[in-house]
Amino acid sequence: MQRQPSKETSTIEQSINQAPARRTRIRSGVLAACCAVAMALTGCIADSGPRTGASPNPTPTVAAGGPTVSASNAPLETTPASNRVPVYWIGRSDGKAYLYREFRESSGQENPVTIALRTMMSQKPLDPDYFTPWQEPESLATSVSGKNVITVDVSKGAFNSNLDADMAQRAVQQLVYTASAAAASSGLIDSGQQIQVVILVDGHTGFEAFGHVQLGEPMARDVSLVAPVWIIDPQEGVSLPAGAVKINGRSVAPSVPVRWQILREDGNGEKNVFLNGQALPSTEAGQGGAFSFTVGLASGKYVLRMGMLEGESERESDTRTFSVR
């Protein structure tokens, strides 16, 4: 299932030249707190598919299970290393725009929230299926209060993109998700409490983001905009050691199975199904639809694909390209 650009964002995707190439996110208010997540797999089946290549493939293995991650009111937002920050991007599935997250290397002396937002506004996603409508700002500053209030003050040039109302809302939520994720994962806020984000523009309230969204009041995450299913690990373009490769993912529908495939690239550049199976996200309280499994992979280039099952059909998917050395 590939993501196709829709009319709603054709203008911005052309202007920033970051549209998906394949398939194809302070003061008072209430935040609907997201569940903390623990890695779990309640059902996983792997079958070997067609295999093509110059050298024989070892027998693939699949093992269920995974470690529990620490609690956060932003789902699965615990950093694997202190020099990485979570950044949300916009991607497409079934013609709809959703928010997807990557972990990016942190650089500079700014606080993690500022670093994450600067990355979101000035860099490209690792995954070419994602994009951002934000422009690099002349100024950007953030602060966090003792009441879990994140204030973001950004120059108005960051909004210099032509968006319709729906995409403008997603772009603002992209900022809210990124700011709250970076603050939660770095321990700058109490992840067990409500989180609020206020966006100022050149120090003032009342600005209309992209001409559609009024800023200045506290904002919470809109949980309807996060991707229904996404791959957490491995990240796009990583190179992993041969052997056991751990797959982590998340679904917003714990009762709906996730179908996964791993395709392997042969010597002619063609991709063939190497492994496939299903994972059933956890339904336990506090685990937020997380699933995890391990596959045995030899050296080569791979594509991981996941999609939510609805009867025999599949909807809303995510893909990831990686290599094994």
C-alpha positions in Angstrom: 0.0 0.0 0.0 1.6 3.3 -1.1 0.9 6.7 0.1 -0.3 9.1 -2.6 -0.2 12.9 -2.3 -3.6 14.5 -1.9 -4.9 17.8 -3.2 -4.8 19.3 0.3 -1.0 19.6 0.5 0.2 19.5 -3.1 1.2 23.2 -2.9 3.4 22.9 0.1 4.9 19.5 -0.8 6.0 20.9 -4.2 7.3 24.1 -2.6 9.5 22.4 -0.1 10.4 19.5 -2.4 10.0 17.0 0.4 6.9 15.1 -0.6 6.9 11.3 0.0 8.8 9.4 -2.7 7.3 6.0 -1.9 4.2 5.5 0.1 3.3 6.3 1.2 2.6 15.3 13.1 1.5 28.0 28.1 -0.4 28.5 30.7 -3.6 26.6 31.4 -5.6 23.9 29.7 -5.9 20.2 29.7 -3.7 17.7 28.0 -5.1 14.2 27.3 -2.2 12.3 28.6 -1.0 9.4 26.4 -0.3 6.0 27.9 3.1 4.9 29.0 4.3 2.0 26.9 6.0 -1.3 27.6 7.4 -3.4 24.9 5.3 -6.5 24.5 4.3 -9.1 21.9 1.3 -11.3 22.4 1.3 -13.0 19.0 4.0 -13.3 16.3 4.3 -15.7 13.4 7.1 -15.7 10.9 7.1 -17.5 7.6 9.9 -17.5 5.1 9.0 -16.3 1.6 10.7 -16.4 -1.7 14.5 -15.8 -1.4 16.8 -14.7 -4.1 20.5 -13.9 -3.8 24.0 -15.0 -4.7 24.6 -16.7 -1.4 22.4 -19.1 0.7 20.3 -17.5 3.4 20.5 -18.9 7.0 17.3 -20.2 8.5 15.4 -17.1 9.8 14.4 -17.1 13.5 11.7 -15.1 15.3 11.5 -14.6 19.0 8.8 -12.8 20.9 9.3 -10.4 23.8 11.2 -7.2 24.7 12.2 -5.1 27.6 9.9 -2.7 29.4 10.6 1.0 28.8 10.2 3.7 31.4 6.9 5.6 31.8 6.3 8.7 29.8 3.1 10.6 29.0 4.3 10.8 25.4 4.1 7.2 24.0 7.4 5.4 23.6 9.4 8.6 24.0 12.4 7.5 26.0 15.7 8.1 24.3 18.1 5.2 23.8 21.0 7.6 24.2 21.5 11.0 25.9 22.5 12.7 22.6 19.3 11.9 20.7 16.0 13.8 20.6 12.6 12.8 19.3 11.3 14.8 16.3 7.9 14.4 14.6 7.3 14.7 10.9 4.2 14.4 8.7 3.7 11.4 6.5 0.9 9.8 4.5 -1.0 6.6 4.6 -4.2 5.7 2.7 -4.3 9.3 1.5 -4.4 10.7 5.0 -1.7 12.8 6.7 -0.4 11.6 10.1 2.4 12.4 12.5 5.4 10.0 12.7 8.5 10.2 14.9 12.2 9.7 14.5 15.0 10.0 16.9 17.7 12.4 15.7 21.2 13.1 16.9 21.4 16.1 19.2 24.1 18.8 18.7 24.8 22.2 20.1 24.4 23.7 23.5 20.7 24.5 23.5 18.1 22.6 25.6 16.6 19.4 24.1 13.3 21.1 23.3 15.0 23.8 21.2 17.3 21.3 19.5 14.3 19.1 18.6 12.3 22.0 17.2 15.2 23.4 15.3 15.8 20.0 13.7 12.1 19.8 12.8 12.1 23.3 11.1 15.5 23.2 9.4 16.4 19.6 8.5 14.9 16.9 6.4 13.5 13.6 7.8 15.7 10.5 7.6 12.7 8.7 6.0 11.9 10.1 2.5 8.3 9.2 3.1 8.0 12.0 5.6 8.1 15.8 5.2 7.9 19.0 7.1 6.1 22.3 6.1 8.2 24.4 8.5 10.9 26.8 7.4 14.1 27.5 9.3 13.4 30.4 11.7 15.6 33.4 12.4 15.0 33.0 16.1 13.8 30.2 18.3 13.7 29.9 22.1 11.9 27.6 24.5 11.4 27.4 28.2 9.7 25.0 30.6 7.9 26.0 33.8 7.5 24.1 37.0 3.9 23.5 36.1 4.7 21.4 33.0 4.2 24.4 30.7 6.4 24.5 27.6 6.6 28.0 26.0 7.9 28.2 22.4 8.8 31.6 20.9 9.6 31.4 17.2 10.0 34.1 14.5 7.2 34.4 12.0 9.4 33.4 9.0 9.0 29.8 10.2 5.4 29.9 8.9 6.3 30.9 5.3 4.5 28.0 3.7 1.2 27.9 1.9 -1.0 25.4 3.7 -4.7 24.7 3.8 -6.5 24.6 7.2 -6.1 20.8 7.7 -2.4 20.8 7.0 -1.9 23.9 9.1 -3.5 22.1 12.0 -1.2 19.1 11.5 1.9 21.4 11.3 1.0 23.0 14.6 0.4 19.6 16.2 3.8 18.5 14.8 5.4 21.3 16.9 3.3 20.4 20.0 4.2 16.7 19.7 7.9 17.4 19.2 8.2 19.9 22.0 6.4 17.7 24.5 8.3 14.6 23.4 11.7 16.3 23.7 10.8 17.6 27.2 9.4 14.3 28.4 12.2 12.1 27.1 14.9 14.4 28.5 13.3 14.7 31.9 12.6 18.4 31.7 9.0 17.9 32.7 7.1 15.6 35.0 5.8 12.9 32.5 3.1 11.9 35.0 1.5 15.3 34.9 -0.4 17.2 32.3 1.7 18.9 29.6 0.7 22.2 28.0 2.4 24.0 25.1 2.0 27.7 24.3 3.4 29.1 21.0 4.4 32.7 20.7 5.5 34.4 17.5 8.2 37.1 18.0 7.1 37.3 21.6 3.5 37.9 21.0 0.2 35.9 21.2 -2.6 36.1 18.6 -0.6 35.1 15.5 -2.4 32.8 12.9 -0.1 29.9 12.1 0.0 29.5 8.3 -3.0 31.8 8.1 -5.4 29.3 9.8 -4.5 28.3 13.4 -4.7 30.9 16.2 -1.7 30.7 18.5 -1.0 32.0 22.1 -3.4 29.7 24.1 -2.3 26.4 25.7 -2.4 23.5 23.3 -2.5 19.8 24.0 -1.7 16.8 21.7 -4.5 15.8 19.3 -4.3 12.1 19.6 -6.3 11.6 16.4 -3.4 12.9 14.3 -0.7 10.4 15.4 0.0 7.6 12.9 -2.3 4.5 13.4 0.7 2.2 13.1 4.4 3.0 12.9 7.8 1.4 13.0 9.9 2.6 16.0 13.0 0.5 15.4 15.0 0.1 13.2 15.2 3.7 12.1 15.5 4.6 8.4 18.9 3.9 6.8 20.6 2.3 9.8 23.2 -0.4 9.5 22.8 -3.2 12.0 25.1 -6.2 12.9 24.0 -9.6 11.5 22.1 -11.9 13.7 19.2 -11.0 16.0 17.5 -7.8 14.9 14.9 -6.4 17.2 11.7 -4.8 15.7 9.7 -2.4 17.8 6.4 -0.8 16.7 3.3 0.8 18.0 -0.4 0.7 17.0 -3.3 2.8 18.2 -5.6 -0.2 17.9 -4.4 -2.9 20.3 -7.1 -5.3 19.3 -6.2 -5.2 15.6 -3.4 -7.4 14.3 -0.4 -5.8 12.5 0.8 -7.6 9.4 4.5 -7.3 8.8 6.9 -8.2 6.0 10.6 -8.1 5.6 11.8 -7.9 2.0 15.4 -8.6 1.0 17.1 -7.0 -2.0 18.8 -9.4 -4.4 21.8 -8.8 -6.6 19.6 -7.2 -9.3 18.1 -4.7 -6.9 14.8 -6.5 -6.8 13.1 -6.9 -3.4 11.5 -10.2 -2.5 9.6 -11.3 0.6 12.1 -12.9 3.0 10.0 -13.1 6.2 6.4 -12.3 7.0 4.0 -12.6 9.9 1.6 -10.9 12.3 2.1 -9.1 15.6 -0.8 -8.5 18.0 -0.2 -5.3 20.0 -0.6 -5.4 23.7 -4.0 -4.7 25.2 -2.8 -4.4 28.8 -3.4 -1.1 30.5 -0.5 1.3 30.2 1.1 -0.5 27.3 -0.3 1.6 24.6 -0.5 -0.9 21.7 3.2 -1.6 21.7 4.6 -4.7 20.1 8.1 -6.1 19.7 9.7 -9.1 18.1 13.2 -10.3 17.0 14.2 -11.7 13.6 17.5 -13.4 12.5 19.0 -11.6 9.5 22.2 -12.2 7.5 24.0 -9.3 5.8 22.1 -7.6 3.1 19.6 -4.8 2.3 16.1 -5.0 3.7 12.7 -3.2 3.7 10.4 -3.7 6.7 6.7 -3.1 6.1 3.9 -3.0 8.6 0.2 -2.5 8.1 -3.0 -2.8 10.2 -5.3 -5.6 9.3 -9.0 -5.2 8.7 -10.5 -8.6 7.8 -8.3 -9.8 4.9 -7.5 -6.3 3.8 -4.8 -3.9 5.1 -5.0 -0.3 5.9 -2.6 2.4 7.2 1.0 1.2 6.8 4.6 2.2 7.4 7.8 1.1 5.9 11.5 1.3 6.8 14.7 0.6 4.8 17.8 -0.7 6.6 20.8 -2.8 6.1 22.6 -5.6 7.9 26.3 -5.9 7.8 
